[in-house]
Amino acid sequence: MSRILITSALPYINGIKHLGTLAGSMLPADVYARFQRSRGRETLYICATDEHGTPTELAAAAAGVDPATFCAEAHRVQHDLGRRFGLSWDHFGRSSSPQNHRLTQRFAQQLWEAGFIEERVTQQVYSRADRRFLPDRYVIGICPHCGYEAARGDQCENCTRVLDPADLLHPRSAVSGSTEIEIRDSKHLFLRQSLFSDKLRAWIGEKRDRWPLLVTSIALKWLDEGLQDRGITRDLEWGVPVNAFEWGANPDGALPDIEGLAGKVFYVWFDAPIEYIAATWEWAEAQALEAGKAPAPDAAWERWWRAPEAADVTYVEFMGKDNVPFHTVGFPCTLIGLNETRSATGAWTPSSNAPWKLVDELKGFNWLDYYGGKFSTSQQRGVFMDHALELLPPDYWRWWLTANTPETSDATFTWEQFQVQVNADLADVLGNFVNRILKFCENRFEGVVPSGGEDGPLEIKLHADVLAKLRELTEHLEGREFRKAAAAVRQLWVLGNQYLTEAAPWTALKTDPERAAVGVRTGLNLVALFARVCEPFIPFAAETIALSVGEAFPCRWPDQTGEGLLTALPPGRPVKAPDVLFRKIEDSQVAEWRERFGGPEGG
């Protein structure tokens, strides 16, 4: 694992994201990226806004601006919120970027030339009331498989079956609610996914023991139901245009017949995953521009995505379970098709014959709900990223969301549980330890790391216990087991508090100053250790803790051999207690927030 490529599901451009979105993709990806960087591994964390599709067109119209203007401002807002939450993206791109337009069109051209894309006349839903074709997700009706009454035309959220709008019973427009809809013929391009069914099943089979059961079960369900060819174009204005690119010639020199596709764009689920690659290209361009060397050579970004340069890259994706099918079926089909056509499509880049990299590790998450129900903007129910930061610093949210990551089942946010856990873990265990030992050092040891004395049985046992727990924590983070990792970090904090209680340097100082010095010095080294292991989880507090004992930040992950584990701070180094790290959440605040954001009764 010499290089780590990380992507998290692209947040949609329309609206501020709620805590569930943060918990199910971007935050665990950030925890993992910070951990890998702290281990000294070359790490690239890529994300972007997903900007195309009907919701964008409608939101822009409601705001009285064109989609490009709307997306530019919404991207700025989402980027700002992510940074304020401490999300350490190396690049936060945009699916509307020139790079993604070029890649999407080029990929489609290559797949077309290889016969993996074909034209078909389909029946599309047209709303007479809205005077427009309706994209799949803007047709709502009854699912023919499970009877769910609010199934979308692309997928039923209840049973996760992939649908076509024509499958729905009693369909209606999600835009106007009108049932005055009709089916009209419309020509579109289809990716022939069915051709890759066997290869896809074999590829997923190779991952079965490494991926979460949630991920493989969803992927295999799609395959077991029969992999269908997928339409990759839509009747929209905002998106990557189908006809804007001069499609390459067939072997006989004739251009493909694409009449009837004028004005259509590629389906968002075709171009959005390609943005992972395009955003890496955007990152390389930004790096080159900063160095005064733009434009960036293709090799600068292809080294992450194409063999042989990417042979030493481990590619890890993070996403909620609703995104799993498109990343285990749709996007892999695109890349498998491209890899099978690479020798026949002609030169494009110096490494045009190199295959594109498919994901190595895919971490899927269940839902985080709010008092057992969904987060809802329209019903003013639940906490969204902007409001969360109005209430409390980001580390409160980062800690609780990581400690309660919905990995094996759905998780529920309640204000009462949030209050209890944050107060206990952050204020009582970590914050109390750091402030207690540092203030004591300031008051009784002149604010410097004391010298003198030798480790005794208590310190020897502590070293062994801490090293065992550190190795456990490291294993959990390497395996992307975030709940277990958070529990291991908390147990390290508990070990520190137990040690101080037993060593009791404030008592030893009266009769054995050297013994007290050992206790304080060990306690201060625990503070330094906590800064290092806390950085992936609560980076803002970790920086404050590190600086309080004179350590550099960002921190290096502790050595797994145990060398220097509790002796990193040299005697004589000045230390200074920080302000209170975590103030407790009061009952009055919980009552106020429940009233504002809703509680179990939905108020």
C-alpha positions in Angstrom: 0.0 0.0 0.0 2.6 2.5 -1.1 0.0 4.9 -2.5 -3.7 5.4 -1.4 -6.3 6.9 -3.7 -9.5 7.8 -1.9 -12.9 8.9 -3.3 -16.1 9.6 -1.5 -19.5 9.7 -3.1 -20.1 13.0 -4.8 -22.5 15.2 -2.9 -25.3 16.5 -5.1 -25.1 20.2 -5.8 -28.7 20.9 -4.8 -28.8 21.9 -1.2 -26.8 21.7 2.0 -26.0 18.1 3.1 -27.3 16.6 6.3 -25.4 14.7 8.9 -26.3 11.4 7.3 -24.5 12.3 4.1 -21.5 13.4 6.1 -21.5 10.2 8.1 -22.0 7.9 5.1 -19.2 9.0 2.8 -17.2 12.2 3.3 -16.3 12.0 7.0 -15.1 8.3 7.1 -13.1 9.0 3.9 -11.5 11.9 5.7 -10.7 9.9 8.8 -9.1 7.2 6.6 -7.1 9.8 4.5 -5.8 11.5 7.6 -4.7 8.2 9.1 -2.9 7.1 5.9 -1.1 10.4 5.6 0.0 10.2 9.2 1.6 6.8 8.4 3.7 8.5 5.8 1.9 7.1 2.8 1.3 9.1 -0.4 -2.4 9.7 -0.2 -4.8 11.5 -2.6 -8.4 12.2 -1.4 -10.6 13.3 -4.2 -14.2 14.5 -4.1 -16.4 16.9 -6.1 -19.9 18.2 -6.5 -22.3 16.3 -8.7 -23.8 19.1 -10.7 -25.9 17.8 -13.6 -29.5 16.7 -13.9 -33.0 17.9 -13.5 -32.9 18.9 -9.8 -30.2 21.4 -10.7 -32.2 22.9 -13.6 -35.3 23.3 -11.3 -33.3 24.7 -8.4 -31.6 27.2 -10.7 -35.0 28.3 -12.2 -36.4 28.7 -8.7 -33.4 30.9 -7.7 -33.8 32.9 -10.9 -30.4 32.1 -12.3 -28.9 29.9 -14.9 -27.6 26.4 -13.9 -24.0 27.4 -14.3 -24.3 30.3 -11.9 -26.3 28.3 -9.5 -23.8 25.5 -9.4 -20.8 27.8 -9.0 -22.3 29.4 -5.9 -23.5 26.0 -4.5 -20.1 24.5 -5.0 -18.5 27.4 -3.1 -20.9 26.8 -0.2 -20.3 23.1 -0.1 -16.6 23.5 -0.3 -16.6 26.0 2.5 -18.7 23.8 4.8 -16.5 20.8 4.1 -13.4 22.7 5.0 -15.0 24.0 8.2 -15.8 20.4 9.1 -12.1 19.6 8.6 -12.5 17.5 5.5 -9.0 17.3 4.1 -9.8 16.8 0.4 -6.7 17.2 -1.8 -9.1 18.5 -4.4 -12.9 19.2 -4.4 -13.8 19.4 -8.0 -16.9 19.8 -10.1 -18.6 17.4 -12.5 -19.3 20.3 -14.8 -15.6 20.9 -15.3 -14.0 21.0 -18.8 -12.0 17.9 -17.8 -15.1 15.9 -17.0 -16.8 17.0 -20.2 -13.8 15.9 -22.2 -13.4 12.5 -20.5 -17.1 11.7 -20.6 -17.4 12.4 -24.3 -14.1 10.6 -25.0 -15.2 7.5 -23.0 -18.5 7.4 -24.8 -16.8 7.7 -28.1 -14.5 4.8 -27.3 -17.3 2.6 -26.1 -19.4 3.5 -29.2 -16.6 2.5 -31.5 -16.2 -0.8 -29.7 -19.9 -1.6 -30.1 -20.5 -1.3 -26.3 -22.9 1.7 -26.8 -25.9 1.5 -29.2 -28.8 3.7 -30.2 -32.3 2.7 -29.1 -35.7 4.3 -29.4 -37.2 4.3 -26.0 -40.5 5.4 -24.4 -40.0 8.4 -22.2 -42.4 10.1 -19.9 -43.5 13.5 -21.1 -45.5 15.8 -18.8 -48.0 18.0 -20.6 -48.4 20.1 -17.5 -44.6 20.8 -17.3 -44.1 20.8 -21.0 -41.0 18.7 -20.8 -39.7 15.1 -20.7 -39.3 14.0 -17.1 -36.1 12.3 -16.0 -36.5 9.0 -14.4 -36.3 10.2 -10.8 -38.9 12.9 -11.4 -41.6 10.3 -12.2 -43.1 9.0 -9.0 -45.5 6.1 -8.6 -46.2 2.7 -7.0 -43.3 0.2 -7.3 -44.6 -2.9 -9.2 -42.3 -5.2 -7.1 -43.0 -4.2 -3.5 -45.9 -1.8 -3.7 -44.0 1.2 -2.2 -46.1 4.2 -3.1 -43.4 6.8 -3.5 -41.0 4.9 -5.8 -38.9 7.0 -8.2 -38.7 6.1 -11.9 -35.0 5.2 -11.6 -35.0 3.1 -8.4 -37.3 2.1 -5.6 -35.8 3.3 -2.3 -37.7 0.7 -0.4 -36.7 -2.5 -2.2 -33.7 -1.0 -4.1 -34.9 -2.5 -7.4 -33.8 -0.6 -10.5 -36.8 0.7 -12.4 -37.8 2.5 -15.6 -40.5 5.1 -15.4 -42.8 3.0 -17.5 -42.7 0.3 -14.9 -44.4 2.5 -12.3 -48.1 2.1 -11.4 -50.1 5.3 -11.4 -47.2 7.5 -12.3 -47.2 11.3 -11.7 -44.8 14.2 -12.1 -42.6 15.0 -9.2 -42.3 18.5 -10.5 -46.0 19.5 -10.6 -47.8 16.4 -9.2 -49.7 16.2 -12.4 -50.9 12.9 -13.7 -51.3 14.4 -17.2 -48.3 12.5 -18.5 -47.9 10.4 -21.6 -45.3 8.1 -23.1 -43.4 9.4 -26.2 -40.7 7.9 -28.3 -37.3 9.3 -27.9 -33.9 8.2 -29.2 -31.1 7.5 -26.7 -27.8 5.8 -26.2 -27.5 2.7 -24.1 -24.4 1.2 -22.5 -24.6 -2.6 -23.1 -24.0 -3.6 -19.5 -25.4 -7.1 -20.2 -22.2 -7.9 -22.2 -20.1 -7.6 -19.1 -22.2 -9.6 -16.7 -19.8 -12.6 -16.4 -16.7 -10.4 -16.1 -18.5 -8.3 -13.5 -19.6 -11.3 -11.4 -16.0 -12.7 -11.5 -14.6 -9.3 -10.4 -17.1 -9.0 -7.5 -16.4 -12.6 -6.5 -12.7 -11.7 -6.1 -13.7 -8.9 -3.6 -16.3 -11.0 -1.7 -14.0 -11.7 1.3 -12.7 -8.1 1.4 -15.7 -6.0 0.9 -18.5 -5.5 3.5 -21.4 -7.9 3.1 -23.7 -4.9 2.5 -21.7 -4.0 -0.7 -21.4 -7.5 -2.2 -25.0 -8.4 -1.4 -26.3 -5.3 -3.2 -24.1 -5.9 -6.2 -24.9 -9.6 -6.6 -28.6 -8.8 -6.2 -28.4 -6.7 -9.4 -26.5 -9.4 -11.2 -28.9 -12.2 -10.0 -31.9 -10.3 -11.2 -30.3 -10.0 -14.7 -28.0 -7.2 -15.6 -29.8 -4.8 -17.9 -28.5 -2.4 -20.5 -28.6 1.1 -19.2 -29.6 4.3 -21.0 -26.8 6.9 -20.6 -28.5 9.9 -22.2 -31.4 12.2 -21.2 -33.6 14.9 -22.6 -32.1 17.8 -20.7 -30.3 21.0 -21.3 -27.8 21.0 -18.4 -25.2 18.3 -18.6 -22.4 17.0 -20.8 -23.7 17.4 -24.4 -23.8 14.3 -26.5 -23.3 16.1 -29.9 -20.9 18.7 -28.8 -17.9 16.5 -29.5 -16.8 15.4 -32.9 -17.2 11.6 -32.6 -14.4 9.6 -34.1 -14.7 7.6 -37.3 -15.5 4.0 -37.5 -13.0 1.7 -39.2 -14.7 2.2 -42.6 -14.4 5.9 -42.2 -18.1 6.6 -41.8 -19.3 8.7 -38.9 -21.8 7.0 -36.7 -25.4 8.1 -37.2 -26.4 10.1 -34.2 -29.4 12.0 -35.7 -32.1 12.5 -33.1 -29.6 13.0 -30.3 -29.2 16.8 -30.7 -29.9 18.7 -27.5 -29.5 15.6 -25.3 -26.9 15.2 -22.6 -25.3 12.2 -20.9 -27.1 10.8 -17.9 -25.7 12.0 -14.6 -25.0 8.5 -13.5 -22.7 8.0 -16.5 -20.7 11.2 -16.1 -20.7 11.6 -12.3 -18.4 8.6 -11.5 -16.1 9.7 -14.4 -15.6 12.9 -12.4 -13.5 10.9 -9.9 -10.9 10.6 -12.7 -11.6 14.1 -14.0 -11.3 15.6 -10.6 -7.8 14.0 -10.3 -7.0 15.7 -13.6 -8.4 19.0 -12.2 -6.1 18.5 -9.1 -3.1 18.0 -11.3 -3.9 21.1 -13.3 -4.2 23.1 -10.1 -0.9 21.7 -8.8 0.8 22.7 -12.1 -0.7 26.1 -12.1 0.4 26.7 -8.6 4.0 25.7 -9.6 3.8 27.9 -12.7 3.9 24.9 -15.0 0.4 24.6 -16.4 -0.9 22.7 -18.3 -0.2 19.5 -16.4 1.0 16.5 -18.3 -1.4 13.6 -18.5 1.1 11.5 -16.6 0.5 13.7 -13.5 -3.0 12.4 -13.0 -2.9 9.2 -14.9 -0.3 7.8 -12.5 -3.3 7.4 -10.1 -5.6 5.7 -12.5 -3.8 3.8 -15.3 -1.4 0.9 -15.3 1.5 0.5 -15.1 1.9 3.7 -13.2 -1.0 2.9 -10.9 0.1 -0.6 -10.1 1.1 0.4 -6.6 -2.1 2.3 -5.9 -4.8 1.0 -3.6 -8.1 2.6 -4.6 -10.7 3.0 -1.8 -14.3 4.3 -2.3 -16.6 5.4 0.5 -20.4 5.7 -0.1 -23.9 5.2 1.3 -25.8 2.0 0.3 -27.9 3.8 -2.3 -24.8 4.6 -4.3 -23.4 1.1 -4.2 -25.1 -0.3 -7.3 -23.7 2.4 -9.5 -20.2 1.9 -8.2 -20.2 -1.9 -8.3 -22.1 -2.2 -11.6 -22.5 1.0 -13.7 -19.1 2.6 -13.4 -17.2 -0.8 -13.4 -19.0 -1.6 -16.7 -17.8 1.6 -18.2 -14.2 0.9 -17.2 -14.3 -2.7 -18.2 -15.6 -1.7 -21.6 -12.9 0.9 -21.9 -10.2 -1.5 -20.9 -11.4 -4.0 -23.6 -11.3 -1.3 -26.3 -8.0 0.4 -25.4 -6.0 -1.3 -28.2 -8.5 -0.4 -30.9 -9.4 3.2 -30.2 -6.3 4.9 -31.4 -3.9 7.3 -29.7 -5.2 9.8 -27.3 -2.6 10.1 -24.5 0.9 8.6 -24.2 -0.5 5.8 -22.0 -3.6 5.2 -24.1 -3.0 1.5 -24.1 -2.9 1.2 -20.3 -6.1 -0.1 -18.6 -8.1 2.1 -16.2 -8.0 1.1 -12.5 -11.1 -0.3 -10.9 -11.8 0.1 -7.2 -9.9 -2.2 -4.8 -11.7 -1.6 -1.6 -15.3 -0.3 -1.3 -16.7 0.7 2.0 -20.5 1.0 2.0 -22.6 2.5 4.8 -26.2 2.1 5.9 -28.4 5.1 6.8 -28.1 7.5 9.7 -31.7 8.6 10.5 -33.1 11.2 12.8 -35.2 9.8 15.7 -36.0 6.9 13.5 -37.1 9.0 10.5 -35.5 10.6 7.6 -33.7 14.0 7.6 -36.0 16.4 5.8 -35.4 20.0 4.6 -39.0 20.6 3.7 -40.3 19.4 7.1 -37.5 21.2 9.0 -36.5 17.9 10.6 -32.9 17.0 11.4 -29.5 18.7 11.4 -27.7 19.9 8.3 -24.1 20.8 8.0 -24.5 24.6 8.2 -26.7 24.5 11.2 -24.5 22.0 13.0 -21.6 24.4 12.9 -23.8 27.2 14.2 -24.4 25.1 17.3 -21.1 23.4 18.2 -17.5 23.1 16.9 -16.9 20.5 14.2 -15.1 18.0 16.4 -18.2 17.4 18.5 -20.0 16.2 15.3 -17.0 14.4 13.9 -16.5 12.4 17.0 -20.1 11.3 17.5 -20.7 10.5 13.8 -17.5 8.4 13.6 -18.2 6.6 16.9 -21.7 5.8 15.6 -21.0 5.2 12.0 -23.8 3.2 10.4 -21.6 0.3 9.2 -23.5 -2.9 9.9 -27.0 -1.5 10.3 -28.8 1.8 10.2 -28.0 4.2 13.1 -30.1 6.8 14.8 -29.3 10.3 15.9 -31.0 11.7 19.0 -30.1 14.8 20.9 -30.2 12.9 24.2 -27.7 10.2 23.0 -25.5 12.9 21.4 -25.3 14.9 24.6 -24.5 11.9 26.8 -21.8 10.5 24.6 -20.1 13.8 23.8 -20.1 14.9 27.4 -18.7 11.5 28.6 -16.1 10.9 25.9 -14.9 14.3 25.0 -15.4 16.4 28.1 -15.1 13.9 30.9 -12.5 11.5 29.6 -10.3 13.3 27.0 -10.7 16.9 27.9 -10.5 16.3 31.7 -7.3 14.3 31.3 -5.5 16.8 29.1 -6.4 19.8 31.3 -5.8 18.1 34.6 -2.2 17.0 33.9 -1.2 20.2 32.1 -2.5 22.5 34.8 -0.9 20.4 37.5 2.4 20.6 35.6 2.1 24.4 35.3 1.3 24.8 39.0 3.8 22.4 40.5 6.5 21.8 37.9 6.9 25.3 36.4 5.2 24.4 33.2 8.0 22.2 31.8 8.4 18.4 31.3 10.0 17.2 34.5 13.2 15.1 34.7 14.2 12.6 37.3 12.9 9.3 38.6 12.6 6.0 36.7 9.7 4.1 35.4 8.3 1.6 37.7 5.9 -1.4 37.4 3.0 1.0 36.8 4.6 2.6 33.8 5.8 -0.7 32.4 2.3 -2.1 32.6 0.9 1.1 31.1 3.3 0.9 28.2 2.2 -2.7 27.4 -1.5 -1.9 27.7 -1.2 1.3 25.5 0.9 -0.5 22.9 -1.7 -3.3 22.6 -4.5 -0.9 22.3 -2.6 1.2 19.7 -2.0 -1.9 17.6 -5.7 -2.7 17.8 -6.6 0.8 16.8 -4.2 0.8 13.9 -5.7 -2.5 12.7 -9.2 -1.2 12.9 -8.3 1.9 10.9 -6.5 -0.1 8.2 -9.6 -2.2 7.9 -11.9 0.8 7.8 -13.8 -0.3 10.9 -14.6 3.1 12.2 -16.9 2.3 15.2 -14.2 -0.1 16.5 -11.5 2.4 15.9 -13.4 5.1 17.9 -13.9 2.7 20.7 -10.2 1.9 20.7 -9.3 5.6 20.9 -11.6 6.1 23.8 -10.1 3.1 25.6 -6.7 4.7 25.2 -8.1 7.8 26.9 -9.5 5.7 29.7 -6.1 4.0 30.2 -4.6 7.5 30.6 -7.1 8.5 33.3 -6.7 5.2 35.1 -2.9 5.7 35.1 -3.2 9.2 36.6 -5.6 7.9 39.3 -3.1 5.2 40.3 0.0 7.2 39.9 -1.6 10.2 41.7 1.4 12.6 41.3 -0.4 15.2 43.3 -0.2 12.9 46.3 3.3 11.5 45.6 4.6 15.1 45.4 4.3 15.4 49.2 6.6 12.4 50.0 8.4 11.3 46.8 9.0 14.2 44.3 10.8 12.0 41.8 7.9 9.6 41.7 5.6 12.5 41.1 7.9 13.7 38.3 7.6 10.3 36.6 3.8 10.4 36.9 3.7 13.9 35.4 6.2 13.2 32.6 4.3 10.0 31.7 1.0 11.9 31.7 2.4 14.6 29.4 3.6 11.9 27.0 0.2 10.4 27.0 -1.1 13.9 26.0 1.3 13.9 23.1 0.2 10.3 22.2 -3.5 11.3 22.3 -2.8 14.2 19.9 -1.4 11.8 17.4 -4.1 9.1 17.6 -6.9 11.8 17.8 -5.9 13.6 14.6 -8.0 11.5 12.1 -11.1 11.8 14.3 -11.0 15.3 15.9 -8.3 17.2 14.1 -9.0 20.6 15.5 -8.7 19.5 19.1 -5.8 17.3 18.2 -3.9 20.3 17.0 -4.6 22.2 20.2 -3.5 19.2 22.2 -0.3 18.8 20.2 0.7 22.4 20.5 0.0 22.4 24.2 3.0 20.0 24.6 5.1 21.5 21.9 4.6 18.8 19.3 4.4 19.5 15.5 1.1 19.2 13.7 0.0 17.3 11.6 1.2 14.5 13.7 3.0 11.2 12.7 1.2 8.0 13.7 2.9 6.3 16.6 5.5 3.6 15.9 3.9 0.1 16.1 7.1 -1.2 17.8 6.4 0.9 20.9 9.7 2.8 20.6 9.4 6.2 22.1 5.7 5.6 22.8 5.7 7.3 26.2 9.1 9.1 26.0 8.6 11.5 23.0 8.8 14.7 25.1 12.2 15.8 26.2 12.6 16.9 29.8 12.7 20.7 30.1 10.3 21.3 27.2 7.7 24.0 28.1 4.0 23.0 28.1 0.9 25.0 28.6 -2.6 24.0 29.4 -5.1 25.0 26.7 -8.5 26.5 27.3 -11.3 24.0 28.1 -11.2 21.6 25.1 -14.8 20.5 25.2 -17.6 22.3 27.1 -20.5 20.1 28.2 -23.8 20.2 26.4 -26.5 21.4 28.8 -30.0 20.0 29.1 -31.4 23.5 28.2 -29.5 23.3 24.9 -30.9 19.9 24.1 -34.4 21.2 24.8 -33.8 24.2 22.5 -32.4 22.1 19.7 -35.2 19.6 19.8 -37.7 22.4 19.5 -35.8 23.9 16.6 -34.9 20.7 14.6 -37.6 18.3 15.7 -37.7 15.4 18.0 -39.3 11.9 18.3 -42.8 13.3 17.8 -41.7 15.0 14.6 -42.2 18.5 16.0 
